């Protein structure tokens, strides 16, 4: 069909509009990409497809149906050839599409793999003076002035990672323990014991062209709080801490090159107050500005940023701008005032490890965080918010961003700021030795500067750590036996220089006042010092196949890693494998268990504490009860040992794909039994028990609130599983200090083995007003040997998401399910005999409320094998 000539200009205008990159006055973001690589069906030819940025090789091929879903069944195995495939990402643009101004710059973020950048067929150099991008953790800046034509084609050519690794490892006369260390890509992508091996490449961050009138890469800053001596006074039995702060802003303006303009003015606005700072030309690329802008001002505890459970995470609006003549660049964000100190002091036992926030020694309650999707560019703000809100609801106050993943995007830290969740931030080094040549160290230093300047404004970040388990691996994993004495000396020097000198210096320079930890843990779990000095990764339970009772003897000063596996929800497994594979031992199920001894270790624990079932549905359920039972025991013990132990970070919060793992929330956001046990143990006040000493059960009150419990009452009732009361004791006038664990009483447990299998201790703690502040059921034998009577569980929907659950007998591990996705306020709980329990259900989609609920529980008899 021939168009009328009068319509041709309109059609051309429409086509140009549809093809043009998104732009505003300051930035042009490209969405028109293609990706070319060898055809999966015939490697002689090439395939070219539309690509998505942010994206990667795997997800682009998947979007066009050229590869199967890597998460499904055993597909992962059939996709390993992609690790050896080169590919090229292309886009184009017209000069007229560039933002206004005469100093355009291409910015590429999150480039995974080994990529080389070409503009119109010629190498395009970035800030380091070449066109090679080989560090996924850096942001690359490419000046475009004088290089742009009327029409332009941009290419990023990726060489297979293994080819680069082979080339680099040939440069030294020894082999590193893990060859992935030769390329700065996320370590977990090369396979972990909870994740697949899918070595990929692509642009997983933003790609855009921006005009920088002053050549500023960005304006970064931190708020430095210097408290003057504090004073306290009492009012209504509450302690109010008054502090006087001098609020200092330490800003850095980072230029693409030494400053050429000047003089500069820097207007600052904090909430409603405005200030201005001035400086002239500088021979450096980074100009540091330190100045007090508020002066001396009284700030009460309510005006500070507080972690979850300690107060409100108060944030303030901040804007800063750099001006020179008519040119200006600006930034906007929110900041919080808080002080942080990591006390590591020698004592009669070893060395303490205590975070002090705003002057208060703080018991850390949290978890380890891994990438929440293997393909991190698929994460959305909604998914981040869902996971972090779940942390807040579970009383978590810290996440450790593990060193084998990624430095998370800004939205992660913004949400942690907003929700009061502290962040222990690892640098991305994990379980390996790394090169020590000057080229590698330069790239690491630039990576560290980039990330520190981006992230240091966040009050949530309370520690930086050099690596995960590198010192541990060097000392305990047999690496040293593979090297000569001379090679060992070189490798040890390189390790200490990287983590004890280089990264420590960068943190000191760019995030002064934030604690730095060279390596986590201080001692491996085979050393006795792991329980007396610094932080501890205690893996004797799980890796060492020790029973859960080891937690009583193996509690350290700060437990930064430990855990036990379970399988994800059956509905999660049904999503990634066919019905024919939903049985124990299937290849598909085995592919979603990445630990070599995972099944064996779970089976041992099932037989020790519960029993090993035959069906997959029962196996999933009991594996989750076992995980919650064991890790819950550790959580309770760590809290009970306060202040000897001042933190517990279980492994792990989340998953990167559907898998059997140590997580408490699976890949699809379904909360395991462990999640609810964490929520109960991390409550502000709990009742905790030591292990039995003969027939004596020591009982403690762990009060993690800032107010003491005065004139409380503890009721202890020995009951059978039908609800009959066999014995009652009351302890009145109970006192429990704030932020402490207080021993209350030894309870005499019946000697009769039959009574120990048929009774439980119900504990209820009330405050001076008679309000219940903590409850606990304590059994005297492992769950699998309890003689639980069989009885029906009644579930009634009362409206507005409220569900009533009841049974005439005690029910252990009550699992509630709804017919739509969502989360219960409590689940996998112990239901008391004859006592209704009310829980709420929040549907994931508020427009699709549930129509039915169901329940199951553990019911065993003495005759069960």
N, C-alpha and C positions, 0 to 999 in steps of 0.2 A: 504494500500500500504506500502510495506517495503522499507525503504530508503537504498541505498547503504551505506555500512559501512564507506566509505571514506567521505561521506557527513555529517555524524552525528556530528562531531566536529563543522563544519560550522553552522549547524542548531542550535545547542546548543548555540554557540556564538551569533547568531542572536537573539535568544529568550532572552538571558541575556541582550543584548543591548536594546531591546525593553522594557524590564521590569525594567531596572535600572533607578533610579531617576536621574534627571538632575543635573550635578555637574560641578564645576570647582575646582581650587586648594584650594579655601577658603570656598566654600559653596556647600552643597547638598540640593536641593529642591525636595521634594517628590510630585509626581503627581499620584501615584498609591494608591488610597484610596478606601475603601468600607465603606458603611454606613448600619447599621442594626437597624431596629426598628419593632414594631408590624405591621403586614400587615393591610393596611386600610380596606380590605374586611373582615378580620377575625383576631381579636386581640388575638386569642389563639396562632396563629403561628407568625413567624417572617419573614420579608422580608429582603433580603440583596442585595444591588445594588451597582454598581460602583458609587463613589462619586467624587465630584470636590472640590478641595481646592485651592483658597478661595471659600467657598460655605456655604450652611446651609441646614437644614432639609427640608424646603419647596422647595427650588430650586432643590435639588437632587431628591425629589419625583416627582416634576413636570417634570424634564428632562426625567424620565422614564415612564411618563404617568400614574402615580399612584394617582395623585390628579389633579383636574382641575386648570386652571389658576386662582390664587387668585384675580386678578384684574378684571376678566370678570364677568359681571352681578352681581348676588348675591352669587357667589361662596365663598366669604369670610365667610359668615355665616356657610357654611357647613364644614369649615376647623378648627373650634375652638377646636375640639377634639385634634388637634396636640399639643396644649399647655400642654397636660397631658401625652405625649408620651415620654418615655425614648428612647435614641438611643445611638449607639456606632460608632465612626469613627475608622477605623483600617488601618494601613499601615505596611509594613515590609521592612527590608533592611539587607544587608550583611555588615559585618565589612569592607570588601574590598571596599565597595562603599563610605566609609567616606572620607572626605577631609584629606589631608596630615597633620600630626601633632599629638601630643599626648594629646591635651586638648580639645576634642570635646564637643560641647554644642548644645542641642536642643533648638530652639527658636520658640515660638508660638505667633502669633500676632492676635488681633481681635477675641479672643475666646468669643463668645456670649453664655450666659447661665451659668449653674453650671456644670463644667466638672472636672473629676478626671483622671489623667494621670497614665498609667501603662506601664512598659516596661518588656516584657517577663513575664507578670502576676503579677509583683511586683510593688507597688507604686513607682513612680519616683518623688522625691522631686525637687522643683524649688527653686528660691533664697530666699523664705520665710521659707524654711525648711519643707514644706508639698507638697502634690500633687494636691491640690484643686485650680482650677481656677474659681474665681467667680467675676471677674471684667473685663468687656469687653474693658476697656480703658487702660489696662496694657499690657506690653510685658513680657511674661514669659520665663525665662531662666532656663534650666535644665542641670546641669553638667552631662556628660555621662562617664567621666573617671572611669575605673574600673567596669562599669556596662554593657558594650557591649559584646555580645557573637559573635560567628561566624555568626549565623543567628538570627535576632531579630524581634519581633513583638511589635508594638507600638499601644496602645489603648487610646482613649479619651472617657470616659463613661459619658454621660450627664444624669443628673437627671432632671425631669420636673421642670421648674422654680417655678410653683405654690406650689409644695411640699416643696421646700426650703423656700419660702416666708412664708408659713403656719408655718413651724418649727421655723423660726426666730421671727415672730411677736408674738409667744406665750411666748417669753422670757421677755416681758415687760407688765405691768398692764394697758396699754392703747393702743389705735389704732391710727396709723398715718393716716393723711388725705388721703394718697394714698399708698397702700401696696406695689406698685412696688419699693418704696424707699429701701426696704430691700435687693434688689439685684442690683448690678451695671451693668445693661444692658441698652441699649438705651431706654430712657423713651417713645419715640414716638411709639415704637413697641407695646405698650399696648393700643394703640388707641388714636387718637387726633381728633380735630374737622376739620381736613383736611386730615386725614390718616386712614387706616384700622387698625384693631386689629389682628395682626398675630404674636403671641409670638413664637419665633423660637429659635434655638440653632445651633451651628456649628462653624467652623473656617473661619471667614470672612476676615482674613488677610493671611499673608504668614506663611508657616510652613517649617522649614529647619534645617539642622545641619551645624554648622560652627565650624571651628577650630580657637580658639583665642590664639595665641602663648603667649601673655602677660596677658591673662585673662581680657582684656578690653572689657566691654560691648559696649562701643562706645566712640568716642571723640566728645564732644560737645563744642560749644563756642558761644559767642556773640561778637559783635563789639561795644565798648563803645566810643561814640563820645562826647568829652568835648569841646564845643566851647569857644574860647576866645572872648573878646569883638569884636563886629562887627563894620565895617565901611561901609559907603555908599557913592557913588558919582553918579553924573548924566552924562549921555551921550546919545544924540539923544532922549531926552525925555523918556528914559527908565532907570529904577533903577537897578543897578547891586549890589547885596549884596555880599561882600567879607567876608569870615570867615576864621579864622585860627583854625584848628583842631589838637588835639593830638589824634591819632588813637590808641586806646588800645584794645588788645584782652584779653578777660577773658575766658579762656578755663577751662573745667573740663574734666578730664579723669576718667571714671567710671569703676572700676574693679569689677569682680565677688566676690572678697574677698580682704582683705588688701594686698597691693603690696608685692610680694615675691622676685621680681627681683630688679635689680638696679646696677649701676645708670642708669637713663633714659635720653635720649636726645629727644627733640621735634623740628624737623625741620619744619619751617613754610614757605610757599610761598604765597605771595599775589601779583597777577599779575606777574610781572617779578622780584620782590624783594624777597630775602630769609633771614630768620632769624632762630636762634636756641636758645632753652631754655633747661635747664637741671634741674633735680631734683633726689633725692635719694629715698630710700624706705619710705613707709608711713604706719602708722597703720590704716589708713582709707581706705574705699572703693572708696571714691571720692577725687581726688587730684585736687585742684584749682590752676590755673596758671594765674596770671595777669601781663601783661607786655606791655609796649609801643613798637611798632615795626616800626612805621613810623616817630615818632618824631613830631616836629612841621612842618606842611606843609600847605600851603595856598590852600584852597578848595573853588572855586567859586560855585555859585548856580548850574552851569552846571555839577559840579562834584558830586553832591549829589543825593540820591534817592528821587524822587519827586512823589507825588500822581498824578493820572490821571488828566490832565487839568492844572497842575501847572508846569510841566516840564518833563524831561525824567527820568524814573526810572532806573538810572544807577546802574549796578551791576559789581562786580569785582570777578575774579576767585580766589579761595582760596583752598589751600591744606595743610593738617597737618598730621603729622606722629609721632608716639611714637616708639622709638627704645630702645632695651636693648640687647647688644651684637649683635647677628645675627637675633634676633627676631624683628618683626615690625608689627604695625597695623596703618592703615591710613584712611583718609577721604578726600573727595573732594566735593566742593559745590560753590555756588556764594553768595556773601554778598553785602550789600549796606550800605552807610553811610547816616544816617539821625538822627535828634533829634526829640523827641516827648515830649510834656508836655500837661497834661490835667489841664487846669486852672479851679478850683472850688473855686471861691472867693465870699465872701459875698458882696452884694451891697445894694443900697436903695430899690431894688425890691425883692431880695431873694438871690439866689446863681447862679453864672454863670456855664456854662458847655461848655468849648471851647477847642478844640484840636489845639495845636500850633505845626506846623510841620516845622522844620528848621527855627524856630524863627518867623514864619508867622501864625497869627490866621487864621484858615482854616474852611470855611463853609463845613460841611460834607454833601455830596449828595449820598444817598445810599439806601440799602434795607436789610432786614433780609433774611438769608440763612438757609434753612432746608436741610436735606439729599435729594439729587437729585434722589435717587431711594430708595424705601423702603428696598430693598435688596441691600445694599450699595456695596457689592462685585461685582455687575454687572456694576458699573460705570467704564468707560474707560477714558483714557487721552483725547481721542477725544471728548467725551461728556463734560468733565470738560472744555476743551478749548472752545467748542462751547458756553457754558453758560457764561464763563468769558469774552470771546470776545464780547458777546452781552452786558455785563455790560460796558465794555470799550466804545463801540459804543454809549451807552445810556448816556455817560458822568458821570457814577457812579464812585465815588472815594472811597467808603467804603462798605463792607459787614459785617454784624453782624452774626457770626456763633452762632446760637441760642442754648441755654443750654439744650434742650431736645433731641438733635440729637447725633452727634458723633464729636470727634476731627477728622477733615478731614485728608486724607492721604497726604503725602509729595507733591504729584503733584499739589494739590489744592493750597498750599501756594507758591510753586515754580512759578505757573502761576500768582498768585496775585503779587508776587515780580516782575515778568517780565512785567506785564501789568499796574503796578502802582495802584493797588487796595488795599487800606488799609483794615485791618481786625480787627474788634472788636471781640475778642475771649471769649466766655463764657466758664466757666467750666461746665461740664455736670450735672447740677442740675436745675430742673425746676418744679415749681408749686407744691411743696410738702415739707413736713418736713422730716428730715433724722435722723437716729439713732445717738446717741452721745457716744456710748461705745468705749472703747479704740481699740478694734479690727477693727471696722468700720473706725475710724479716722486714724488708721495706714494705712489701705488700700487706703484711700483717699489721704493721704500724699504721698504715693508711686506713686499713679496715677498722682498726680500733678507734682511730680518731673520728672517722665517719660515724660510727655507731654511738660513740660517747657524746659527740656534739649533737646528734639527733635526739638521743634519749635522756640526757642528763637533766633536762628540765622536769622530768616526772618525779613527783614526790614518792610514788609507789616503789621506785627502785632503791632498795636499801643496801644492796651489796652487788659487787662485781666479782666474778670468780674466773681465774685463768683457764681452768679446764676441768673436765670430768674424768677422773680415774687414770690420768697419765702417770702421776707419781706412784699410784697403787699398782699399775701395770708394770712399771719399770722395776719395782721392788719385789713383786710377788707373782708375776705371771710367766716367769721363765724367759723373758726377753733377753736378759743379759748373757745367758749361756750361748747365744748365737753369735757373739762378737768377741774379737780379740780385746786384750786389755787396752790397747791404744784406741780402738773403735769405741769401747765403752766410755773411755774418758771424753772423747769428742761428743758422743751422744748425750752423756750426762751434762756436759757443759752447755750444749745447745738447749737442752730441756730447761735447765735452770735459768739460762739467759732469757729465753722466751717468756717464761711464766713468772720468774721471780724478779726480773729486771725490766724487760721491755714493756710488758703489759702493765706491770705495777707503776712504772713511770708515766705511762700514758694516762692511766686512771688518776694518778696524783695531779697531773697537769690539767686535765680536762674535766674531771669531776671531783675536785678537792672536797674532802669531807665525807665522801662515800667510801665505806670500807671495801678493801680489796682482799680477796682470799686467793692465794697462788694456785692451790689445787684442792679438789674435793674428792675423796676424804683425806684427812691428815694421815691416817693409818688404815691399811687394809684390814678386813674382818678376821684375818688369821693372827693378827697381833694383839696381845693383851691391851696395848695402849689404845686400841680403837674404842674401848669402853671408858677410858679415863681422860683422854686428851682430844680436844677439838671436835670436829664433826665426824660422823661415822656412817659408812655404808655397810650395814650389817646384813650380809647375805648367807650367813650360816644356815638360817631358815631359808629354804628354797635351794640355792646352789649347793649348800652343804647337806641338804636333806635332813636337817635337825628338826625335832618336834617343835611345835609352837611354844611349849613351856620354856624353851631357851630364852625367850624374851625376858624372863624374870632375872636371868643372870647376865644378859648381854644388852643392857641399856647403857648408852653412852651419854656424853654431855650434850650432844645435839645430833639427833638421828636424821641425817639428810637423805638417806635411801634405805629402803627395805621393802619387802612386800611378798605377795603370794598370788599366783594366777587363778583365774576362773574363766569359764567360757561365757561368751556374750549371750544375750537373750536368744531363745530359739527363733523368734521372728527375725532377728538379725541374720542368723545363719540361713534361714529360708530365703533371704533376699539374695544371697551370693552363691547358692548351690541348688541343684535340682533336688526334687523330693527323693529320688533314688539314692542320693548321696547322704541323706540325713540319718546316718547311723554311725556308731562308733567304729573307727578304723577305716572309713572310706578315704580314698585318695584326696577328694575335695576337702573333707574335714581336716585331714592331716596337713593339707597345704595352708590351712588357717590356724595352725599351731606351729609357730616358728622356733620354739625351743626344743633342742634335740631330746631332752629328757622330760619335756613338759607333761606328757600323758602319764609317764611313770611316777613323777613326783605328786601330781594331783591324785592319782590312784592310791598312793601310799597314805596321803592325808585323809582321803575319803574312808579308807579302811580303818584308820586309827581313830577318827573322830565321828564318823557317820557310818556309811556303808557304801559299797560300790554298786550302783544299779546297772541294769542292762540296757534300758532305753535311753536314747539321746536326750529326750525331754527331761527325764529324771536326773540324768547325769549333769545337764546344764544347771538345773535347779540346785542340786546338792553341791556342785562345784562352787556356786556362788555363796551358799550358806557356809561352806568350809572356808572360803576366802575371808568372808566377813568375820567368822569366828576367830580365825588366826590373827588377822591384821587388827581386829578389834581388841584382842588380847594385848597386842603390842601398843596400840594407842593408849589404852587404859594404864598400862604399866609406865609408859613414858610420862604421862600426865601425873601419875601418882608420885613419880620420883622427882618432881619439881621441888627445889631449884637445882638439884644435882643435874637433872636433864632439863634443858630450857628450849627444846624444840623438837618437833617430829614432822617430817616430810615424807609421807609414804610414797612408794612407787607403784602406780602412777595415776594421775587423774583421768586421762583421756586416751583415745586411740586414733591412729592415722588411717585405719581401714578396718573392716570387720574381721576380728581375730580373737583367739583365746589369748588373754594377756593379763597383766597385773592391774589393769584400769578399774576404776569404780564407775565410769560412764563409758558406754561403748560408742562406736563410731557414729551411730545414728542418734546419739543423745539419750539412749535408754539407760536408766539408772539401775545399776546392779545392787545386790544386797549390801555390798561394801559401802556404797554411797550413803545408805541410810544408817549404817553402823557408824560411819565417820560423823554424820550429823549428830547422832546421839552422844558420841564420845567427846565431840568438840563443843558441846553445849556449855554455856557460861559456868554452870555448877554441875558437877557429877559426883556420884558415889563410886568409889574405886576400891577394889579389893586386891590385896597381895595374895600370893599363892598360899595354900593351906600349910600351916606349920603344925603337923600332927593333927589334932582336932580343932585347932584354933584358926579362925579366919579373921585376919586383920582388915578393918574397914576404915577408909579415909574419906574425907570430904575435900574435893579439889575445887577451890573457889577461884575462878579466873576473872572475877569481877573486881572493880576498883574499890568496892565497899565490902567491909567485913560482914560476916553473918554473926549476929549477936542474939542470944536467947533463943536459939533454934531447938528443934525437937526431932530426934531420929527414932522412927518406929521400925522394929524388926519383927516380922511375922514368919514363923515357920509353917508352911502350908503344904498339903498334898495336892496332887494335880486335879482333884475335884473341887478344891477350894476350901477344904476343912482346915481350920486353924489349929495347929498342934502346940504352938508356943508363941508368946508375945513378950517383947521387951521394949521399954521406952527409955531413951536417954534425953533428958531435958536440960535446959540451960546450956545447950551446945554453942560453942564459939568456933568460928573458922576465919582466920585472917584473910585479908584481900590478897589476891595474886599468890596463892600458896596452896600447898597440899598439907592437910592436917589429919594426923591420926586421931581416931575417935574411940575405937573399942575393939577388943578381940571377941568374936562370937564363937561360942562352943558348938561345933558341928557334930551331929549324932554319929556315934561309932558304927551303928548298924549299917552294913552294906546295902540292905534292902531299902532302908529309909533314905540312903543317899541317892538311890535310883528313883525314888518315888516322891520325893519332896523337893521344895525349893525355898529359898529365903527371899521374901519380899521386903524391900527396904524403901522407906518413904521419908524424905527430909522436908521439914516445914520450917519457915522462918518465924520470927517473933510475932507475926500477924496471923500465923496459922496457914499461910499460903504454901502450897507444894512448890518446892524449888528444884527437887531432883527425885527420881525414882530409879530403882534397879531391881532386877530379878537375878539371883545368883543360884546356879545349880551346883551340885556336889559331885557330878560325874560328867563325862563327855556326852554330848547330845545323843550319840548313837547307842548309848547304854541306858538312856532314860526309859522308864517303862510308862510311856505316854498312852493314856487310854484313847481309843478311837471315839470320836464324836463329831457331829456335823458342825460346820461353821456357817453362820447366818450372815448374809450381806444384804443390807438394805440401803437403797438410794433415798436420801432425805430431801434432795433438791439443792440447787445452787452449788453442785459439786461435792456436797457433804455425803459421806458414806458411813454407815454404822456397821460395825463388825462385832459379833458376839459368839460365844460358845459356852456350853455348860462345863467344859473341862479346859485345862491349860492347853494352848496350841503354840508350838515352837515354829519359828520361821514362817509366819503367815505371809504368803505372797498374794497380793491383790493384782488383778488384771482388769483392764477396761477394754471395750470393743473399739476404741479409737485411740490414736497416739496421745500421749500426755504424761503427766507426772503426778504421783501422790505425795502428800505432805509427809507421810510415813509409810513404810512398807517393810516386809521381811522382819516383822516384829514378833515379840512374845505377847500373846493374848491371854490375859488373866482369866481364870475360870469364873463364869457368871458375872463378868464385868464388861459392859459394852465399851467399845473404843470408837471414837469418831476421827476420821481422817478426811481430808479434802483432796479432790482431784481437779487438776487444771489441764484441760484439753489443749493440745498444741494449736489446734484451729478452733478459735472461740465460736465459729459459726457452725461447728459440727460437734455438738455435745454427745457424751456417751449415752447409750441406751441400755447397757447392761454391764454388770460387774461380776467377777468370779473370784474365788479364793481357794488356795491349797495350803497345806502345812505339813510338817514332818510328823508322822505318826508311826511309832515303832512299838514293838512288844518285847518282852523278855525272851520270847521264843525266836526272835529274828536272829539269824546267824550273824 
